[in-house]
Amino acid sequence: MNYKIGDIVRTKKVHPCGNKLWEITRIGVDFKLKCQGCGHIVTIPREKALKVITKLENRKEM
């Protein structure tokens, strides 16, 4: 699936703050995701990101 910067996605695991929704802030070799609950930012490799993302919740319109 093609993801775009600004998309809100759901992950398999729950973040320690209790939220599963993340905003994509960077796409490339790595994905940078921002937690929608607490604002924590994580950078994970593209391959792992594509495995943990289960659903596209909200697509950012351009």
C-alpha positions, 0 to 999 in steps of 0.5 A: 500500500502507498502511504503519504506524509500526514496519513494516520495509521493503526499499528498492531501493538499499543504504545505505552500511552495506550494509543494505536494511532500514528501520523506518518511524518517521513517516508523513505528508507525509514518511516518516522511516526508520531504518536497521536496520544502523547506526541512521541516520535519514533523512526523505524525501518521501512520493512518493519513499518510495513509489517506493524501497520495494519490499517490506514485510518485517515488519508491526508488530502492534498 
